Amino acid sequence: MFGRRADATRVRDLSMMRRFMPFISPRRGESLVYFDGEIEVEAAFRFLEERNAQRPDERAMTLFHLFLRSMAMNFHLRPNVNRFTKGGRLWQRNGVWLTFSAKQELVESAKLLTVKREFDEHEGLDEMTDAVLDRLTRQRGGELTTSDKEMKLALDLLPPLLIRAMMGLLHLADYYGMLPKSMIESDPMFTSVFVANLGSLDMDPGYHHLWEHGTCPAFAMLGRLKQRADGVRVLPVRYTYDERIEDGLYAGMTLAGVKESLENPTKLL
């Protein structure tokens, strides 16, 4: 509280401009930078075929799992992107947390699930894949997260005016670092990056906004696979990034690392 947070450590070794940026652009919506790119996936599919030969069909590893793995690994390797701005200060997040969305079923009317988990740098690829699959299975079976339960309780018991007032108090507490660790860890918007896989819905990616609620400084959208004129399949990815946490060169090099790891998937082991 007042200079401390349960989920991060204040970054003090900063240039004058970096320290002043939260006051020039106090909101994420006015601090956005956009990146896009393509990732060649032929090597990744060969890698998946080899890995899945040793896994049960119902536990198959997918390209999306490899993308999550690559993103988490590069956020550990380049920690400056794992920061966020809150209360006019820059903070180094404790741990790498990824939030991702998935449909309960692949039909238009299906419920959208939101999953958040910490990706430990010492976690193996198969261990990570199994943990993600287990989490999705539980939530597809109807298990509610703590955040889901809190939202349901508010919506069931409170009128909109009181919900708005409650959210205002929550944001004020977050501004001053007064939110408990348990509340932060259960909220999917307090995350290193939010990932949405539109390719699973056979859609092209767009550029997604960043919410003012929470501390998410980056959003990644994956689209349906494309085939280039040379016959190589590529995964289109579009990123939205809060430039207040680090300059574009550092962020661009981090995303280049995500691409390089996915195109050489043995590095993900």
Secondary structure, DSSP 4 states (H G I P E B T S, - for coil): --S--SSEEE-----HHHHHHHHHS-SGGGSEEEEEEEEE-HHHHHHHHHHHTTS-GGG---HHHHHHHHHHHHHHHSGGGSEEEETTEEEEESS-EEEEEEESSSSTTSPEEEEEEE--TT--HHHHHHHHHHHHHHHHTTPPPHHHHHHHHHHHHS-HHHHHHHHHHHHHHHHTT-S-HHHHHH-TTSSSEEEEEGGGGT----PPP--SSS---EEEEE---EE-TTS-EEEEEEEEEETTSS-HHHHHHHHHHHHHHHHSGGGG-
